[in-house]
Structure formats: structure tokens, C-alpha cells
Amino acid sequence: MTVPVTWLMLWQMKEVLVGRDSYPEHPALDVAVSHAVLDAVAAGEIGSVFRLHSAHPVLAFGMADRIQQGYPAAVRIAAAHGFTPVERLAGGRAAVFHEKTLAFSWAIKEDDPRTGITERFLLVSEMMRDAFRSLKVDARVGEIPGEYCRGQYSVNVGGTVKVMGVGQRLIRGAAHIGGVIVVDDGHRVRDVLVPVYRALRVDWDPRTAGALADRSAGTGNEDVAQAVLSKLSTRVEIVTGSIPDHIVERGRTMIERHLPAAA
């Protein structure tokens, strides 16, 4: 059942800062900056922030992965395949980011972040679905059987391949909703997740991992980014800018918090 996103919820976001910068100096810095942004939004230092940027080759593990006996082996496998292992900010299982994916994260000020969880998921997943449809892709919201990092708010193409995954993290005073869009090179997702999920003893069907370019030839990161931002602008007022330097610096101090102890 679709739960409508209320105008009150959108009004509370007011103006949204859109940040397109990524931070290649350290593989874990992007997630650390998103963590610092979330803390700053919760503290009222900055308003709502939506980050959207091309990713670097990392394999982001969730809390459910970290408690598995095979986690140290999965971390080593990720590194051997050229993906730096990091620990993700939002929930879920292991997810792959690389140069032909887009990472997104939205930090939203919320007095009680436990309310509106479903609405936030729907806001993002339906926005992504509409953006992908504008690229002539048969995008749909919903989990498909056997998908990696499964979730009912994933976005798939034609009910067969997952192209977007999303998760949330709640802290006092704010909510973070973020994930990955696989634009191209879906085979890189499959190639590394097969041995990683085997180590973690997670069952999945590699045929469910795909990319938007598989169904819309020639689609690149910037095509998808502009489609997403176009749909975002119909929902909230956006202002393009950069994350304040002091928040990025705070993120640098948080890098170690997002590196696996097993790495």
C-alpha cells in the first residue's frame, strides 16, 4: 500500500542543499562526510542536505554483515577484488559502489525520526523510480526475489534486476536515507558479491544485479544525476552548493569509524 508523503513533511525540509562533491583522498571519506553531515543536521548547524556523487570502488558492509563469522574473510575478498571495505552509515547488507554508480544520501532534520520512516523511504524510492522512467527505463519500486541487500523500497527494472538500493539510519534529531544507483557495469557488482556473499552465507541470485545502462544504452552518471535532481526539484526547493569546510574536516576525523576492524 502506498503511503502518501505529506506536504507537512516536505515543508519541514524547507530548502535542501544539494552537494555534488566527492572526496577521493580516502576511500572511507565519503561515508564519513555523510556521517558528519547527519550529525550537523541533527545539531541544527545546517539544514537538510542531499548528496549525490559518483562513487569510488568500495564495498560497504552493514551491521548484519559485521556479526557474521565470515565477515573477516568477506573483507579480505572485497579488497582482493579492488574494492576498499568500509562500514556503511545506513542499515542493510553488503553493497557495491564503483565509478559507474552514484552514491546518494539525504540528511533530514527530524524532532522524532522514528516517525515518517515509511514516508521517507517512499519519497526517495518513488523519486528514483520517476527519474529512471524519464530515461525510458521500466523502473519499479519493490523487492525482487533473490536480490542482494534486499528491501521493499529497492528500485528494479522490469521486475527482474535491481538497480537502486536504499537504507535509513536514525539518530536523535535527524534521519539519514541513502544508498546506491548502479548506472553501468553491473557485472562488477555481481563479480565481487558472489564470493563476498558466499563468505557471509547470504543466499541471493546474481542474475538480479544489473544496471540502468543495460536497459538504456549510453546512459551515464551525469544523465542519471540530472534526472534525479530534476525530480528532487519538483518535491523541494533545492540550492546547489558545497558542504561547509568545517563539516568536511569533521568527517576526516571520523574515517577510522568507517573502516572494518577486520581490514
C-alpha positions in Angstrom: 0.0 0.0 0.0 1.3 3.4 -0.9 1.6 5.9 1.9 1.4 9.5 0.7 4.3 11.8 1.6 2.6 14.7 3.4 3.1 18.4 2.4 3.9 19.0 6.1 6.9 16.6 5.8 8.2 18.4 2.7 7.7 21.8 4.3 9.7 20.8 7.3 12.7 20.1 4.9 12.3 23.7 3.5 15.4 24.4 1.4 17.6 21.5 0.6 21.3 21.9 0.0 22.5 19.7 -2.9 26.1 18.7 -2.7 27.7 17.0 -5.7 31.3 16.8 -4.4 33.0 13.5 -3.6 36.2 13.1 -1.6 38.7 10.8 -3.3 41.6 11.3 -0.9 40.4 8.4 1.2 38.0 5.6 0.3 36.1 5.9 3.5 35.9 9.7 3.5 32.6 9.9 1.5 30.7 7.9 4.1 32.5 9.7 6.9 31.4 13.1 5.5 27.8 11.9 5.2 28.1 10.9 8.9 29.4 14.3 9.8 26.6 15.9 7.8 24.0 13.9 9.6 25.4 14.9 13.0 25.5 18.6 11.9 21.9 18.4 10.7 20.8 16.9 13.9 22.5 19.6 15.9 20.9 22.4 13.8 24.2 23.6 12.4 23.0 23.1 8.8 19.7 22.5 7.1 18.6 19.4 5.0 21.4 18.1 2.8 21.1 15.9 -0.3 24.4 14.5 -1.5 24.7 12.9 -5.0 28.0 12.0 -6.5 30.0 9.5 -8.5 31.4 6.8 -6.2 34.8 5.2 -5.7 35.3 1.4 -5.6 34.2 0.4 -2.1 32.3 -2.4 -0.7 30.1 -1.1 2.1 29.2 -3.6 4.8 26.2 -3.3 7.1 25.8 -4.2 10.7 24.2 -7.5 9.9 27.4 -8.4 8.0 29.7 -7.4 10.8 28.3 -10.0 13.2 28.8 -12.9 10.8 31.6 -15.4 11.3 32.7 -15.0 7.7 33.0 -11.2 7.9 36.8 -11.1 8.1 37.0 -13.3 5.0 34.5 -11.1 3.2 36.5 -8.0 4.0 39.6 -9.7 2.5 37.7 -10.8 -0.6 36.5 -7.3 -1.2 40.0 -5.9 -1.0 41.4 -8.6 -3.3 38.8 -7.6 -5.9 39.9 -4.0 -5.8 37.1 -2.7 -3.5 38.0 -1.0 -0.3 35.9 -2.4 2.5 34.0 0.3 4.5 31.3 0.2 7.1 28.1 1.8 5.9 26.1 4.5 7.7 22.7 3.1 6.9 21.4 -0.4 7.5 21.3 -3.4 5.2 23.8 -5.9 3.8 26.9 -5.6 1.7 26.5 -3.2 -1.3 28.9 -2.3 -4.1 30.0 1.2 -5.2 32.2 1.9 -8.2 33.0 4.6 -10.7 29.8 3.9 -12.7 27.5 4.1 -9.7 26.0 7.1 -8.0 26.0 7.4 -4.2 23.2 9.4 -2.6 22.4 10.4 0.9 19.8 12.7 2.4 20.1 14.1 5.9 16.8 15.5 7.2 16.2 17.3 10.4 13.6 15.4 12.4 12.5 16.0 16.0 11.3 12.4 16.2 13.0 10.5 13.4 11.1 7.3 14.3 8.0 8.9 12.7 7.9 9.1 9.0 10.2 6.2 8.3 7.9 4.7 5.6 7.2 8.2 4.1 10.9 8.9 3.7 11.5 5.6 2.1 8.7 6.2 -0.3 9.8 9.7 -1.0 13.2 8.6 -2.2 12.2 5.3 -3.9 9.4 6.9 -5.9 11.6 9.9 -6.8 14.2 7.5 -8.1 11.7 5.4 -10.0 10.3 8.5 -11.7 13.8 9.7 -12.6 14.7 6.4 -14.2 11.4 6.3 -16.1 12.3 9.7 -17.5 15.3 7.9 -19.1 12.9 5.4 -20.8 13.5 2.7 -18.3 10.7 0.5 -16.9 11.6 1.3 -13.3 9.5 -0.2 -10.4 9.6 0.1 -6.6 9.8 -3.2 -4.8 11.9 -6.2 -3.8 12.5 -8.9 -6.4 13.2 -12.5 -5.3 16.8 -13.2 -4.7 18.1 -9.6 -4.9 21.2 -8.6 -3.0 20.8 -6.3 0.1 17.1 -6.9 -0.2 14.5 -4.3 0.7 10.9 -3.5 -0.2 12.0 0.0 -1.3 14.6 -1.1 -3.8 14.1 0.0 -7.4 14.3 -2.5 -10.2 13.9 -2.6 -13.9 11.1 -4.6 -15.3 10.8 -6.7 -12.1 14.0 -8.6 -13.0 17.1 -6.6 -12.0 17.8 -4.4 -9.0 19.4 -1.0 -9.9 18.9 1.0 -6.7 19.2 0.1 -3.0 18.3 2.3 -0.1 18.6 2.3 3.7 18.0 4.5 6.7 19.8 5.5 9.9 18.1 7.4 12.7 19.8 9.4 15.3 18.4 11.9 17.9 17.2 14.9 15.9 17.8 13.6 12.3 17.3 10.9 9.8 19.7 9.7 7.1 18.4 7.9 4.0 21.0 6.8 1.5 22.1 4.2 -1.0 23.5 3.4 -4.4 22.3 3.7 -8.0 24.0 1.3 -10.4 24.3 3.2 -13.7 26.6 0.9 -15.7 29.0 -2.1 -15.3 26.5 -4.2 -13.3 28.9 -7.2 -13.8 31.3 -5.6 -11.3 28.6 -5.8 -8.7 28.0 -9.5 -9.5 31.7 -10.4 -9.7 32.6 -9.2 -6.2 29.3 -10.0 -4.4 29.3 -13.7 -5.4 32.3 -14.6 -3.3 31.5 -11.9 -0.6 28.0 -13.2 0.0 29.3 -16.8 -0.1 31.7 -15.9 2.8 28.8 -14.2 4.6 26.5 -17.2 3.9 23.9 -14.9 2.3 21.7 -16.6 -0.4 21.0 -14.5 -3.5 20.6 -14.7 -7.2 23.4 -12.9 -9.1 21.1 -12.5 -12.1 19.1 -9.9 -10.1 22.1 -7.5 -10.1 22.1 -5.1 -13.0 22.5 -1.6 -14.2 20.4 1.1 -15.8 22.6 1.2 -18.9 21.6 -2.5 -19.5 18.2 -1.2 -20.4 19.0 2.3 -21.6 22.2 2.1 -23.7 24.5 5.0 -23.4 23.2 6.2 -20.1 25.9 7.7 -17.9 26.3 9.0 -14.4 25.5 12.6 -15.3 22.4 11.6 -17.2 21.1 9.9 -14.1 22.2 12.6 -11.8 20.4 15.3 -13.7 17.2 13.1 -13.9 17.3 12.6 -10.1 17.9 16.3 -9.4 15.1 17.2 -11.8 12.6 15.0 -9.8 14.0 16.2 -6.5 13.4 19.8 -7.5 9.7 19.1 -8.1 9.4 18.0 -4.4 11.5 20.5 -2.5 13.4 23.8 -3.2 17.0 22.9 -3.9 20.2 25.0 -3.7 23.4 23.7 -5.2 26.5 24.2 -3.1 29.2 22.6 -1.2 29.3 21.0 2.3 30.8 23.6 4.7 34.5 23.0 5.1 34.3 22.5 8.9 31.9 19.7 8.4 34.1 18.0 5.8 37.0 18.4 8.3 34.9 16.8 11.0 34.3 13.9 8.5 38.1 13.4 8.2 38.3 12.8 11.9 35.6 10.0 11.5 37.3 7.9 8.8 38.5 5.3 11.2 34.9 4.7 12.5 34.0 3.5 9.0 36.9 1.1 8.4 36.4 -2.5 9.4 38.5 -3.7 12.3 39.0 -6.9 10.2 40.6 -4.9 7.3 
